Amino acid sequence: MLMSPTIPGRAPRRSTRRFNQYSIAGVLIVFIYTVIYIYFRDALPEKWSVDSAKIIEILNYGGAGGDLDNSFAVTAALFSVIGVDNLDVFTCVVSAVFLLFATHGIRRAGDFFSRLLLIAPCIMLNMFAPSKETVVLIITMLITFSAIYFRTSKVLTVGAFLFLYAIYGVFVRQYYLLIVGVFFIVYYLWRRPLKYHLAAAALAVGAIMAAPSSVLQTLQSPRDTSNVYAEQIGSDNRTAFTNIASPASGGGFLVNYVYAATVLITPVLYFQTASDFFMQLMIVTMLVVLYKARRRSRRGPDRFELRFFASLFIAHILVQLIFEPDLGSFTRHLTSVMLYIVAIRVSENKPISR
C-alpha cells in the first residue's frame, strides 16, 4: 500500500485542519463577544461594571480627578485622552484583539476547553466596560506579543515587562512593583532544589515578623477597607471575607495570608454555588498548567517562556493573596493576566532554541 510522501518542514494535513478548526472557533468567540457588547450589554449584570462606573463618574464630574495617587483617577486621566464618547469602541476593540491573542495557537481539544475556562470569566468581569483591567489587558498583550506570535525575544519580553510594570506600578497600582520583586524571587527559585524554597519561605516569614506594623497594615488592610466600603454603599457580595486577625503584627499578617489562600485557591470549601465550582475548575486549570510548566522545565532544557511567564503568573497570585477582599476581585485581577498562561501553552508547541 502506497503512502503519501511527507514533505520536510510541512505539518501533516490533519494537524493543519485541526489548527484551522480552532482558529475559526476563536474568531467565532470574538464575533459573539462583539455582538453581545454592541446589542446586549445593557442587559448584563450591573456588578460587572461597578469599577467602570467610578471611572466614568470621574471623567464626567471630576470627582477624585485631582488625586494622582488614586488608581481610578489616573485611569480616568488616561481614558480622557481617548474621550468618553470613544471609550466603548476602544474597550470593544482592545478586548476583541485580546481574545485573538487568547485563542491563538490552539492545537488540541483539551487546550481549547482549558482556555475557555479562563476566557469566560475574563470576558464577564473585564471586557464589557472600560476599567483598570482594560489597561492591564493591553499591558499583557504587549508583554506576550513576541512569545505568542513569534519566536520569543527575551530582550523585548523582559524589557516590556519591567518598563510597563514600573510605569503602571508607580502611577496606578503600587502593588505591581511588589509583583516585580516577587517575580525575581520565583524566577530564581524555579529550578532550584526544595531546600532553596524552604530557605526562601523562612526568610519571607522572618521579614514579615520583623516588618513595621505600618507597612503590614498598608499591605493587608485594604481587604477590610474595601469590604467596609462595600457594606456602606449597600453592595451584597456573598464571597467577601475579612481578615481574621489584626494585620498590625507579623503573626496576624501570616494568619490572614494563609486564611485568604484557602478561601481564594479552594473557594468550594467556603462557597457552594455553580459559579464557585466553575471558579474552582478555572483555578485548578491554572495550577495544572503551572505545575506542568515547572515539571517540563526540570526534565528538559530550561525554556525561557515556561520559566518567565509561569514565574510572573505565580508572582501575581502570591501578591494578590495579601489583599484581595473577595473571590470576584481575585478572579477579575487574575484573569486579566491570563495571557501568561496562554504564552506557556503556545510555547509548548515551539521547537527548543539551540
C-alpha positions as CSV (number, residue, x, y, z in Angstrom):
1,M,0.0,0.0,0.0
2,L,1.5,3.3,-1.1
3,M,1.8,6.1,1.4
4,S,1.7,9.8,0.7
5,P,5.1,11.3,0.9
6,T,5.8,13.7,3.7
7,I,7.4,17.0,2.8
8,P,10.1,18.0,5.3
9,G,9.1,21.1,7.3
10,R,5.4,20.9,6.5
11,A,2.9,19.9,9.1
12,P,0.6,17.0,8.3
13,R,-2.8,17.8,6.8
14,R,-4.6,16.5,9.9
15,S,-2.8,19.0,12.2
16,T,-3.5,21.8,9.7
17,R,-7.2,21.1,9.6
18,R,-7.4,20.9,13.4
19,F,-5.5,24.2,13.8
20,N,-7.8,25.9,11.3
21,Q,-10.8,24.5,13.1
22,Y,-9.8,26.0,16.4
23,S,-8.8,29.2,14.7
24,I,-12.3,29.5,13.3
25,A,-13.7,28.8,16.8
26,G,-11.5,31.7,18.2
27,V,-12.9,34.1,15.5
28,L,-16.4,32.9,16.4
29,I,-15.8,33.8,20.1
30,V,-14.7,37.3,19.1
31,F,-17.8,37.7,16.9
32,I,-20.2,36.5,19.7
33,Y,-18.5,38.8,22.2
34,T,-18.7,41.8,19.8
35,V,-22.4,41.2,19.1
36,I,-23.2,41.0,22.9
37,Y,-21.2,44.1,23.6
38,I,-22.9,46.2,20.9
39,Y,-26.5,44.9,21.3
40,F,-27.0,43.3,24.7
41,R,-24.5,44.9,27.1
42,D,-27.2,46.9,28.9
43,A,-28.9,43.6,29.9
44,L,-25.8,42.3,31.6
45,P,-25.5,42.3,35.5
46,E,-24.6,45.7,36.8
47,K,-22.0,44.2,39.1
48,W,-19.8,43.5,36.1
49,S,-19.2,47.2,35.6
50,V,-19.0,48.7,39.1
51,D,-15.4,49.9,38.7
52,S,-16.2,51.3,35.3
53,A,-19.0,53.4,36.8
54,K,-16.5,55.1,39.2
55,I,-14.1,55.9,36.3
56,I,-16.9,57.3,34.1
57,E,-18.1,59.4,37.1
58,I,-14.6,60.9,37.5
59,L,-14.5,61.6,33.7
60,N,-17.9,63.3,33.7
61,Y,-17.9,65.2,37.0
62,G,-14.3,65.4,38.2
63,G,-14.7,63.6,41.5
64,A,-11.2,62.4,42.7
65,G,-9.6,63.5,39.4
66,G,-7.1,65.7,41.2
67,D,-5.7,62.8,43.3
68,L,-2.9,61.3,41.2
69,D,-2.5,58.6,43.8
70,N,-5.9,57.3,43.2
71,S,-5.9,54.4,40.7
72,F,-9.3,55.2,39.4
73,A,-8.4,58.9,38.9
74,V,-5.2,58.0,37.0
75,T,-7.1,55.5,34.8
76,A,-9.8,58.2,34.2
77,A,-7.0,60.6,33.1
78,L,-5.7,58.0,30.6
79,F,-9.2,57.4,29.2
80,S,-9.8,61.2,29.0
81,V,-7.2,61.2,26.2
82,I,-9.4,58.8,24.3
83,G,-12.6,60.6,25.1
84,V,-15.7,59.5,26.9
85,D,-17.6,59.1,23.6
86,N,-14.9,56.8,22.2
87,L,-14.5,54.5,25.2
88,D,-17.0,51.9,24.2
89,V,-15.4,51.4,20.8
90,F,-11.9,51.4,22.4
91,T,-12.9,48.8,25.0
92,C,-14.5,46.5,22.5
93,V,-11.5,46.7,20.1
94,V,-9.0,46.1,22.8
95,S,-11.0,43.1,24.2
96,A,-11.5,41.6,20.7
97,V,-7.8,41.7,20.0
98,F,-7.1,40.2,23.4
99,L,-9.4,37.3,22.6
100,L,-7.5,36.7,19.4
101,F,-4.3,36.5,21.5
102,A,-6.1,34.2,24.0
103,T,-7.2,31.7,21.3
104,H,-4.0,31.7,19.2
105,G,-2.0,28.5,18.6
106,I,-4.6,26.0,19.9
107,R,-3.8,22.5,18.6
108,R,-5.9,20.2,20.7
109,A,-9.4,20.0,22.1
110,G,-8.1,19.8,25.7
111,D,-6.2,23.1,25.2
112,F,-9.2,24.7,23.6
113,F,-11.6,23.9,26.5
114,S,-9.0,24.8,29.2
115,R,-8.6,28.2,27.6
116,L,-12.4,28.6,27.5
117,L,-12.3,28.2,31.3
118,L,-10.0,31.2,31.5
119,I,-11.7,33.2,28.7
120,A,-15.2,33.1,30.0
121,P,-14.7,34.8,33.4
122,C,-12.3,37.3,31.8
123,I,-14.9,38.3,29.3
124,M,-17.6,38.7,32.0
125,L,-15.5,40.6,34.5
126,N,-13.1,42.6,32.4
127,M,-14.5,43.2,28.9
128,F,-17.9,44.8,29.0
129,A,-16.9,48.2,30.3
130,P,-13.8,50.4,30.3
131,S,-11.9,49.8,33.6
132,K,-8.5,49.5,35.1
133,E,-8.4,45.9,33.7
134,T,-8.7,47.3,30.2
135,V,-5.2,48.8,30.7
136,V,-3.9,45.6,32.1
137,L,-5.2,43.7,29.0
138,I,-3.1,46.0,26.9
139,I,0.0,45.6,29.1
140,T,-0.2,41.8,28.9
141,M,-0.6,41.8,25.1
142,L,2.5,43.9,24.8
143,I,4.5,41.6,27.0
144,T,3.3,38.4,25.4
145,F,3.2,39.5,21.8
146,S,6.5,38.0,20.6
147,A,6.1,34.9,22.7
148,I,2.6,34.1,21.3
149,Y,3.1,35.1,17.7
150,F,6.8,34.7,17.0
151,R,9.9,33.1,18.4
152,T,10.3,34.7,21.8
153,S,12.6,37.7,22.1
154,K,14.0,37.6,25.6
155,V,15.2,41.3,25.5
156,L,11.8,42.5,24.1
157,T,9.8,40.4,26.6
158,V,11.8,41.3,29.7
159,G,12.2,44.9,28.7
160,A,8.5,45.3,28.1
161,F,7.7,43.7,31.4
162,L,10.0,45.8,33.5
163,F,9.1,49.1,31.8
164,L,5.3,48.6,31.8
165,Y,5.1,47.2,35.3
166,A,7.3,50.0,36.6
167,I,5.1,52.7,35.0
168,Y,1.9,51.0,36.0
169,G,3.1,50.4,39.5
170,V,4.3,54.0,40.1
171,F,1.2,55.7,38.7
172,V,-1.7,53.3,39.0
173,R,-1.3,50.2,41.2
174,Q,1.7,50.2,43.5
175,Y,1.4,46.5,44.2
176,Y,2.7,45.9,40.7
177,L,6.1,47.0,42.0
178,L,5.8,44.3,44.6
179,I,4.9,41.8,41.9
180,V,8.1,42.6,40.1
181,G,10.1,41.9,43.3
182,V,8.3,38.6,43.9
183,F,8.8,37.6,40.3
184,F,12.6,37.7,40.5
185,I,12.5,35.6,43.6
186,V,10.2,33.0,42.0
187,Y,12.3,33.1,38.8
188,Y,15.5,32.4,40.8
189,L,13.9,29.5,42.6
190,W,12.3,28.0,39.5
191,R,14.7,25.1,39.1
192,R,16.3,25.1,42.5
193,P,16.0,22.2,44.9
194,L,13.4,22.1,47.7
195,K,15.9,23.3,50.3
196,Y,16.1,26.7,48.5
197,H,12.4,27.1,48.5
198,L,12.2,26.3,52.2
199,A,15.0,28.8,52.9
200,A,13.2,31.5,50.9
201,A,10.0,30.8,52.8
202,A,11.8,31.1,56.1
203,L,13.4,34.4,55.1
204,A,10.0,35.7,54.0
205,V,8.4,34.8,57.3
206,G,11.3,36.4,59.1
207,A,11.0,39.6,57.1
208,I,7.2,39.7,57.8
209,M,7.7,39.2,61.5
210,A,10.3,42.0,61.6
211,A,8.4,44.4,59.4
212,P,7.0,47.6,60.9
213,S,3.3,47.4,61.7
214,S,2.6,50.4,59.5
215,V,3.9,48.5,56.4
216,L,1.9,45.4,57.2
217,Q,-1.3,47.4,57.7
218,T,-0.7,49.2,54.4
219,L,-0.4,45.9,52.6
220,Q,-3.3,44.0,54.1
221,S,-5.8,46.4,55.5
222,P,-7.2,47.2,52.0
223,R,-9.2,43.9,52.3
224,D,-11.2,45.2,55.3
225,T,-11.4,48.7,54.0
226,S,-12.8,47.5,50.7
227,N,-15.4,45.4,52.4
228,V,-16.5,48.1,54.8
229,Y,-17.0,50.5,51.9
230,A,-19.0,47.8,50.0
231,E,-21.3,47.5,53.0
232,Q,-21.7,51.3,53.3
233,I,-22.9,51.5,49.7
234,G,-25.2,48.5,50.1
235,S,-23.2,46.1,47.9
236,D,-24.2,42.5,48.5
237,N,-21.1,40.4,47.9
238,R,-21.6,36.9,49.1
239,T,-17.9,35.9,48.6
240,A,-16.4,38.8,50.6
241,F,-14.3,37.9,53.6
242,T,-12.3,40.0,56.1
243,N,-9.1,39.5,58.0
244,I,-9.4,37.1,60.9
245,A,-6.5,38.7,62.8
246,S,-5.1,42.2,63.1
247,P,-2.6,42.8,60.2
248,A,-0.6,45.1,62.5
249,S,1.6,42.2,63.7
250,G,3.6,39.8,61.7
251,G,1.8,36.8,63.2
252,G,-1.6,38.3,62.4
253,F,-0.4,39.1,58.8
254,L,0.6,35.5,58.2
255,V,-2.6,34.1,59.7
256,N,-4.6,36.3,57.4
257,Y,-2.5,35.3,54.4
258,V,-2.9,31.6,54.9
259,Y,-6.7,32.1,55.5
260,A,-7.0,34.1,52.3
261,A,-5.1,31.5,50.4
262,T,-7.6,28.8,51.5
263,V,-10.6,31.0,50.5
264,L,-9.3,32.1,47.2
265,I,-7.5,29.0,46.0
266,T,-10.1,26.5,47.2
267,P,-13.3,28.5,47.1
268,V,-15.6,25.4,47.1
269,L,-14.6,24.8,50.7
270,Y,-16.5,28.1,51.6
271,F,-19.0,28.7,48.8
272,Q,-21.0,26.0,47.0
273,T,-22.9,27.7,44.1
274,A,-22.4,26.6,40.5
275,S,-20.3,29.7,39.8
276,D,-18.0,28.8,42.7
277,F,-17.4,25.3,41.3
278,F,-16.7,26.9,37.9
279,M,-14.1,29.2,39.5
280,Q,-12.6,26.3,41.3
281,L,-12.2,24.4,38.0
282,M,-10.6,27.5,36.5
283,I,-8.1,27.8,39.3
284,V,-7.3,24.1,39.1
285,T,-6.7,24.5,35.4
286,M,-4.2,27.4,36.0
287,L,-2.4,25.5,38.7
288,V,-2.1,22.4,36.5
289,V,-0.6,24.5,33.7
290,L,1.9,25.9,36.1
291,Y,2.8,22.5,37.6
292,K,3.3,21.0,34.1
293,A,5.5,24.0,33.1
294,R,7.8,23.5,36.1
295,R,7.9,19.8,35.6
296,R,8.8,20.2,31.9
297,S,11.5,22.7,32.8
298,R,13.1,20.4,35.3
299,R,13.1,17.4,33.0
300,G,14.5,19.2,29.9
301,P,16.3,22.3,28.8
302,D,15.4,25.5,30.8
303,R,13.0,27.1,28.3
304,F,12.7,30.8,28.8
305,E,8.9,31.1,28.1
306,L,7.9,28.4,30.6
307,R,10.1,29.9,33.4
308,F,9.4,33.6,32.7
309,F,5.6,33.5,32.3
310,A,5.0,30.9,35.0
311,S,7.1,32.9,37.4
312,L,5.2,36.1,36.6
313,F,1.8,34.5,36.9
314,I,2.8,32.9,40.3
315,A,4.0,36.3,41.5
316,H,0.6,37.7,40.7
317,I,-1.1,35.0,42.8
318,L,1.3,35.4,45.7
319,V,0.8,39.2,45.9
320,Q,-2.9,39.2,45.3
321,L,-3.4,36.8,48.3
322,I,-2.2,39.6,50.5
323,F,-5.2,42.0,50.0
324,E,-7.9,40.6,47.8
325,P,-11.3,41.1,49.5
326,D,-13.5,38.6,47.7
327,L,-13.4,35.8,45.1
328,G,-14.8,38.1,42.3
329,S,-11.9,40.6,42.6
330,F,-9.4,37.8,42.8
331,T,-10.8,36.2,39.6
332,R,-11.0,39.6,37.8
333,H,-7.4,40.5,38.5
334,L,-6.0,37.1,37.8
335,T,-7.9,36.5,34.5
336,S,-6.7,39.9,33.3
337,V,-3.2,38.4,33.1
338,M,-4.3,35.0,31.7
339,L,-2.2,35.6,28.6
340,Y,0.8,34.5,30.6
341,I,-0.9,31.1,30.9
342,V,-1.6,31.2,27.1
343,A,2.0,32.1,26.4
344,I,3.1,28.9,28.3
345,R,0.7,26.8,26.3
346,V,1.8,28.3,23.0
347,S,5.5,27.9,23.9
348,E,5.0,24.1,24.4
349,N,4.4,23.8,20.7
350,K,7.6,25.6,19.7
351,P,10.8,23.9,18.9
352,I,13.6,24.3,21.5
353,S,16.1,27.0,20.6
354,R,19.6,25.9,20.2
